[in-house]
C-alpha cells in the first residue's frame, strides 16, 4: 500500500513540476554540470515550490511538503533522478543518491501553527517541519565552508560497493559536519569499513546568523524596561542564501527548526529555507484632528509644523520652551528612513545646552516615536564587536553595536561629556564616511589571512553637550545640525525655487565665510540643507519642497554655523525659526511676518554674495 501511495505522490510531483516550469528549470540547471572540468559526487538542484499550487494538484503531497519535508524531498529527488536519466541530461549521475534536491518554499499558509513567534517560541522536540519567523539580525559570522556531499567506497575489494556511487552522504537540516564526513561508516552490504573518496567531495558555503524579535529592542531604547526575557535564535544560511542578510535589518525567514547534537550538548537552531526583507506595518492614517489643524493653517506654509512643534512633548517641557529643538527632533524623526531600495536619508542632531537633564528627557521621549530607537550607553559597544562562534565553526561572530541595531532609525548618544576623546574621534570618523570597519585577525579565528569588513551606518544620531563642561571635540561639527509614520513615508521632490535658494545660500555663505573668517563650507552642507528642507516639507504633510521650506533649512543651518564660527553678513536673530511665543493666532501671524522678512533678507544675501545669482534670483 505504501509503495502505491509513493507512486501516486511521485506522479503528482511530476505533474506539478511540469505545470510550474520546474522541469524546464531542471534542464537549464544541468548545463553547468556538463562541464568536463566539473567533478563531484553530488549534484545540487534548487526547486521552487508553491504549497498552494501543490495542494491544488494533490492535497496529500501538499500536506507532505508542509509537515514532512524530508519525505517530500525524497519524492522530488526520485522524480528528478528519473527525469535526468530519461532525458540524458547529466551523464555523470549514476544513482539517485547523487541528486541533492533542495525545496525552496515560496510561502507558508497564514495560520498560527506555521508561525514561530520569537518572543515566546518553544524549544522542544517535535516534527521537523517548516515555519515562518520575523526578526532582527543582531549578529552574523563570516562565510565558511561545509560539506554538501561526499562519496564513500568500501575497503573490501570483493564488494560491489568498492566502486561506483552506492554510498553517498549529503547534508540534511540540523546535521553536523560529522554526520556527513567521518571515518567510521560501514558498508550496507558487507559491513566493512568505508573510506571517503576525497576528490569527489563537494563543498558549499554556510553562514550563521542570530535573529531576535524586534520587540527585544525595548530593552536597549528609552522605554522603561519590562520584566520580559528575549532570546535569539541561530539561523544556518547555506549556499545561495549566504550574504542575503545584513546586521540591523528585519527579515521574514522560512526555515526548518532542528536540534543539533554536539556531544555532550544539544543546541537548537533553524535551517533557513528562504529569506525575504520585511518591514512591520505602521498606521499611516492622519487623525481627524490633525487634518482639521492642517486645513485651518493652510494659509501659511509655516504654521502647521510650528503648532505641532509647540505642542510636542508637553509632559516634558512646558509650551513655548525649546521650540527650535522640538522642531529639530521632529524634522529628524520624519527624515530618517531606509526604504526598500536600500537608499537612506538621515538628519543628525547635536544640542548644545546647559540644561542637559531636561533635554535628555525630551530626547528620550522623542526616541519612543521613532520606528526604531536605541539609546546607547557610554560603556557599551557603539558599532560592532567580535566573539568566537559557539556552533563549532570557530570563526568570528560579529555582534551589532547600538548604531547597527538602530539601522533605519535613531541612535541616541546622550551627553557627549560621558565619552572619552578617542571614542569621539571614532564617532567623527564614522559620521564622515557613514561606514564602520571591523578588523578580524585571521590567526585568532582560524583563518590564514586577516580580514577587514565594512558595514554601512544607516541611522541618525542624537546627542547633547554642555559647552561649559569638558566634552572632547564637542565644539566641532560632530553630528551635523539642526504624525510621524505618514510624514516619514512621504516621497518629496524639490521645487525649482527651493533648489535655487539652497544653491544660492551655499555659494554666498561659502564666499563670505572664506573671505572674512577663513572657513570653508563643505559640500556636505548642501546635503544638510536639502535634508532639512525635505524634512520640513514632510512635517507639513506635503510632497513638494517649497522655497519656504528652504527658508527654514537656511535659518537652522545659519544658526548652527554662527554658533561655531560667528555671524556673517546674513545677520539673523538667535532664535530665528521661533522669533516669538506662540500663544494665539496673532502670534502666529507675527511669526509669519518675521519669517517673510527673513526670507527677503536671505534673497538679498544671495543676490549680493553668490556669483551669478542675478541670473536665477529675482529680488522681490
Buried (B, 14 or more C-beta within 10 A) or exposed (E): EEEEEBEEBBBBBBBBBEEBEBBEBBEEBBEEBEEEEEEBBBBBBBBEBBBEEBBEBBEEBBBBBBBBBEEBBBBBBBBBBBBBBEEEBBEBBBEBBBBBBBBEBEBBBEEEEBBBEBBEBEEEEEEBBBBBBBBBBBBBBBEBEBBBBBBBBBBBEEBEBBEEBBBBBBBBBBBBBEBBBEEEBEBEEBEBBBBBBEEBBBEBBBBBBBBBBBBBBBEBBBBEEEEEEBEBBBBBBBBBBBEBBBBBBBBBBBBBBBBBBEEEEEBBBBBBBBBEEBBEEEEEEBEEEBEEBBEEBEEBBBBBBBBBBBEBBEEBBEBEBBBBBBBBBBBBBBBBBBEEEEEBBBBBBBBBBEBBEEBBBBBBBBBEBBBBBBBBEBEEBBBBBBEEBEBEBBBBBBBBBBBBBBBBBBBBBBBBBEBEEEBBBBBBEBBEEEEBEBEBEEEEBBBEEEEEEEBBBBBBBBBBBBEEEEBBBBEEBBBBBBBBBBBBEBEBEBBEBBBBBBBBBBBBBBBBBEEEEEBEBEEEBBEBBBBBBBBBBBBBBBEEBBBBBBBBBBBBBBBBBBBEBEEBBBEBEEEBBBBBBBEEEEBBBBBBEBBBEBBEBBBBBBBBBBEEBEEBBEEE
